[in-house]
Amino acid sequence: MFTEKILIALDFSSHSDLLLNCINEFSVMRLKEIVLVHVIDIRIGEAAAAISHLKIEEKLNAIAENFHSMGVKTKIFIPVGFATAEILHIAKTEKVSLILIGSKGKSMFKEVIIGSTVFDVIRTAKMPVLIEKYTKDEDGVLVNADCRKLNKILLPIDFSECSYKIIEKVKGLKNITEEIILLAVLEQAETAKAAEKSKKEYKDILEKVACKFEELGIATKIVVKEGMASKHIVDVADEENVGSIVMGTRGRGLIRTLLVGSTSDAVVRTANKAVILVHCPIQVESR
């Protein structure tokens, strides 16, 4: 289950503050505990760190009190060190089920500016990481892209062991997820005939997966595309107006290049929707 114990990494930027807006969705899903973390950069010096600690502690205590009033147990941590190392250490020690961290806005190249801390966390975390995404409202004010992250999910499938691991995790969301879009992408084929054959095979497998979700009361739609995996993942997420994309950090299935690191990196950079990355430690043969 993704949502029993969540670590929220805060740096009190405008993007970071918005991480707290969507927590109500998780509160209806057996959320037991929230771990609030703000890392004070060790490079600012001892005196500055001591002053910063007092200010940050006051802010985090106020946030924690709000969660306590909702009946959610909350812990705060204000370590001094390097952000990635401290976040991952606390996540491991506290045995959290999900790390929630924010991306930044769009750049002039229409890609999300992802800080080094975010990428370091998602590449090394052993637990799922949710990367929040943002947009601007009619008044130009920064807002969360969608607070219904788990209501409608895009689930890219590459038929690897990692894919099936993620499928099992998503089944645990049956009480809140209403619809799942199952997406498979054929990146290349020698001939048009071979491509059509492969796409039919993909669809047949996805129909079996869809049946399992529908037995749980989750509506399911199957989409099979041909081309660049990351582009289709991002495009389908927009077309279907999903709340989030749930995918592996790597994988190897019927095609070796689908959902290997570069694909998940590209999706994190370019997706307009929140991305939940599930750690897949090794590549394994397809079923």
C-alpha positions in Angstrom: 0.0 0.0 0.0 1.4 3.4 -1.0 -0.4 5.5 1.6 0.0 4.1 5.1 3.1 6.2 6.1 4.1 9.2 4.0 7.3 11.2 4.2 6.8 14.8 2.9 10.0 16.6 2.0 9.6 20.4 2.5 11.9 23.2 1.7 9.2 25.9 2.2 9.5 27.2 -1.4 6.2 28.1 -3.1 6.2 24.7 -4.8 7.0 22.8 -1.6 4.2 24.4 0.3 1.6 23.1 -2.1 2.6 19.5 -1.2 0.3 19.8 1.7 -2.8 20.7 -0.3 -3.7 17.2 -1.5 -3.1 15.2 1.6 -6.8 14.8 2.3 -7.0 12.2 -0.5 -4.5 10.0 1.3 -6.3 10.5 4.7 -9.2 8.3 3.5 -6.9 5.5 2.6 -5.7 4.1 5.9 -3.1 6.9 6.3 -1.5 6.2 9.7 1.4 8.6 9.9 3.1 11.5 8.2 6.8 12.3 8.5 7.6 15.9 7.8 11.3 16.5 6.9 13.2 19.8 6.2 16.9 19.5 5.7 19.1 22.4 6.7 22.0 22.6 4.3 25.2 21.9 6.2 27.1 24.4 4.2 25.4 27.4 5.8 27.4 27.2 8.9 26.7 26.2 12.5 25.4 29.6 13.7 23.1 30.1 10.8 21.9 26.4 11.1 20.9 27.0 14.7 18.8 30.0 13.9 17.3 28.3 10.9 16.4 25.3 13.0 14.3 27.4 15.4 12.3 29.0 12.6 11.8 25.7 10.7 10.7 23.9 13.9 8.0 26.5 14.5 6.6 26.0 11.0 6.7 22.2 11.1 5.1 22.1 14.5 2.2 24.2 13.2 1.8 21.8 10.2 2.0 18.8 12.5 -0.7 20.2 14.8 -3.0 20.5 11.9 -2.5 16.9 11.0 -2.9 15.8 14.6 -6.3 17.6 14.5 -7.2 15.3 11.6 -6.3 12.3 13.6 -3.1 11.6 11.8 0.1 10.9 13.8 2.9 13.2 12.7 6.6 13.3 13.3 9.0 16.1 12.4 12.7 15.9 11.5 15.1 18.8 10.9 18.5 17.3 10.2 21.5 19.3 9.2 23.3 17.8 6.2 22.8 17.1 2.5 19.2 16.9 1.4 19.1 13.6 -0.5 21.1 11.6 2.0 19.1 12.9 5.0 15.7 12.3 3.3 16.6 8.8 2.3 18.1 8.0 5.7 14.9 9.1 7.5 12.7 7.3 4.9 14.5 4.1 5.6 14.7 4.4 9.4 11.0 5.4 9.6 10.0 2.6 7.1 7.8 5.0 5.1 5.7 3.6 2.3 5.9 6.7 0.1 8.1 9.8 -0.3 6.2 12.9 -1.5 8.4 15.6 -3.1 7.7 18.5 -5.4 9.0 19.3 -8.8 9.4 22.9 -10.0 7.6 24.7 -12.9 8.0 24.7 -16.6 11.1 26.0 -18.3 11.4 27.9 -21.6 11.8 24.4 -23.2 8.5 23.3 -21.8 10.1 20.7 -19.6 9.9 20.6 -15.8 12.9 22.0 -14.0 13.7 19.1 -11.7 16.2 19.8 -9.0 19.2 17.6 -8.4 17.7 16.6 -5.0 14.5 15.3 -6.6 16.4 13.2 -9.2 18.8 11.9 -6.7 15.9 10.8 -4.4 14.0 9.1 -7.2 17.0 7.3 -8.5 18.1 5.9 -5.2 15.0 5.5 -3.0 13.9 1.9 -2.3 10.3 3.0 -1.7 7.8 4.6 -4.1 8.3 8.4 -4.7 5.5 10.7 -5.7 6.7 13.7 -7.7 4.1 16.5 -7.5 3.4 18.6 -10.5 2.0 22.2 -10.7 0.2 24.5 -13.1 -1.1 28.1 -12.9 -4.7 29.1 -12.6 -6.5 31.9 -14.5 -4.9 34.5 -12.3 -1.4 33.1 -12.8 -1.3 31.6 -9.3 0.7 28.4 -8.9 -1.6 25.4 -8.0 -1.4 21.7 -7.8 -1.9 20.0 -11.2 -4.5 17.6 -9.7 -5.5 16.6 -6.2 -7.3 13.5 -7.4 -4.0 11.6 -7.9 -5.3 8.2 -7.1 -8.8 8.5 -8.5 -7.7 7.9 -12.1 -4.3 6.4 -12.9 -2.3 5.8 -16.0 -0.4 2.5 -15.6 2.2 1.9 -18.3 3.0 -1.8 -18.7 6.1 -3.3 -20.2 5.3 -6.9 -19.2 8.4 -7.1 -16.9 8.4 -8.5 -13.4 8.4 -4.8 -12.3 5.1 -4.2 -14.1 3.4 -7.1 -12.3 4.8 -5.8 -9.0 3.3 -2.4 -9.6 0.0 -4.0 -10.7 -0.3 -5.8 -7.3 0.5 -2.5 -5.5 -2.2 -0.6 -7.4 -4.8 -3.3 -6.6 -4.4 -2.1 -3.0 -6.0 1.2 -4.1 -9.3 -0.4 -4.9 -11.2 1.6 -2.3 -10.3 5.0 -4.0 -9.2 4.4 -7.6 -12.2 4.5 -9.9 -10.4 4.0 -13.3 -7.1 2.7 -14.6 -5.7 3.3 -18.1 -3.5 0.4 -19.1 -0.9 1.5 -21.7 1.6 -0.6 -23.6 4.0 0.9 -26.2 5.6 -0.9 -29.0 8.7 1.1 -29.7 9.9 -0.7 -32.8 9.2 -3.6 -35.2 10.9 -4.8 -38.3 7.7 -4.7 -40.5 4.2 -3.3 -40.3 2.9 -6.9 -40.1 5.2 -7.7 -37.2 4.0 -4.5 -35.5 0.4 -5.4 -35.8 1.0 -8.9 -34.5 2.9 -7.5 -31.5 0.2 -4.9 -30.7 -2.4 -7.6 -30.8 -0.3 -9.7 -28.3 0.0 -6.6 -26.1 -3.7 -6.0 -26.1 -4.5 -9.7 -25.3 -2.3 -9.6 -22.3 -3.7 -6.3 -21.1 -7.2 -7.6 -21.4 -6.3 -10.3 -18.8 -4.9 -7.6 -16.5 -8.0 -5.4 -17.0 -10.2 -8.3 -15.9 -8.4 -8.5 -12.6 -9.0 -4.8 -11.9 -12.6 -4.9 -13.0 -13.2 -7.8 -10.6 -12.2 -5.3 -7.9 -14.7 -2.8 -9.2 -12.2 -0.6 -11.0 -13.1 0.5 -14.5 -10.3 -0.2 -17.0 -9.3 1.1 -20.4 -6.7 -0.4 -22.7 -4.4 1.7 -24.9 -1.7 0.3 -27.2 0.6 2.7 -29.0 3.6 2.5 -31.3 6.5 4.9 -31.0 8.5 6.5 -28.3 7.4 5.2 -24.9 8.0 8.4 -22.8 6.1 10.6 -25.3 3.1 8.3 -25.5 3.0 8.0 -21.7 2.9 11.8 -21.3 0.4 12.3 -24.2 -2.0 9.6 -23.0 -1.9 11.0 -19.4 -3.1 14.3 -20.8 -5.6 12.9 -23.2 -7.2 10.8 -20.5 -6.9 13.5 -17.9 -5.5 11.1 -15.3 -4.5 12.2 -11.8 -1.2 10.5 -11.8 1.1 8.1 -13.7 2.3 5.1 -11.8 5.4 3.4 -13.3 8.7 1.7 -12.5 12.1 3.2 -12.4 13.3 0.6 -14.8 12.1 -2.7 -16.4 12.6 -5.1 -19.3 9.8 -6.8 -21.0 8.8 -7.6 -24.6 11.0 -4.7 -25.6 14.2 -4.0 -23.8 14.1 -0.2 -23.9 10.6 0.4 -22.4 10.7 2.0 -19.0 14.4 1.8 -18.5 15.8 4.8 -16.6 15.8 7.2 -19.5 12.1 6.7 -20.0 11.1 7.3 -16.4 13.5 10.4 -16.3 11.8 11.8 -19.5 8.3 11.2 -18.1 9.2 12.9 -14.8 10.7 15.9 -16.7 7.8 16.4 -19.3 4.6 15.0 -17.7 2.0 17.5 -16.6 0.6 15.0 -14.2 2.0 13.8 -10.9 4.3 10.7 -11.3 4.6 7.9 -8.8 7.8 6.0 -9.4 8.1 2.5 -7.9 11.6 1.1 -7.3 12.6 -1.8 -9.5 16.1 -2.9 -8.4 17.0 -5.3 -11.2 15.9 -6.1 -14.8 14.3 -9.4 -15.2 13.1 -11.5 -18.1 9.4 -11.1 -19.1 6.8 -13.7 -18.3 
